[in-house]
Amino acid sequence: MSESPPTNVKEFDWKWKEWLSSLHRQTLLWLVKYKSSSISLTLASTTTTISDTKVASDSVILITPMNLNMANEVWYISSQAAGQFILTHANSGTTRTYRYIVI
């Protein structure tokens, strides 16, 4: 059983927005499921090198802290190339873990 085509512009607009919303939701779920990874920052160092074959020089890397203590830290991506990126951060003696996705 197939769905009947829209009969007016308003119905078409609604179906189009519903389809885009579904596509957006499925894309985000795919990114989280297949592209997310963990980072454990290097202890007693101010940089951590993350090797990941998904990274390209023009990739967008989204990083999220996994608890409040990590959320208060200052860090940034100081270098990025094919296959890796370098995260610069504060020196600490405690293990800190983040999650990231590469787009």
QUIDAFEN-V877301 format. One line per field, one symbol per residue. ss: DSSP state (H for helix, E for strand, L for the rest). phi: phi as a letter, one per 40 degrees, with the letter a starting at -180 (. if undefined). psi: psi as a letter, one per 40 degrees, with the letter a starting at -180 (. if undefined). A space follows every 10 residues. Layout:
ss=???
phi=???
psi=???
//
This chain:
ss=LLLLLLLLHH HHHHHHHHHH HHHHHHHHHH HHHHHEEEEE LLLLLLEEEE ELLLLLLLLL EEEEELLHHH HLLLEEEEEE ELLEEEEEEL LLLLLLEEEE EEL
phi=.bccccbacc ccdccccccc cccdcccccc dccbbcabbb cccfabbbcb cacccbcbcb bbbbcbacdc cccbaaccaa adgaabbcac cacbcbbbba bbb
psi=hiiiiieidd dddddddddd dddddddddd dddeeiiihh ihifieihhh hheehideih hhhhieiddd deihiiheih iheiihhhii hieihhhiii ih.
//
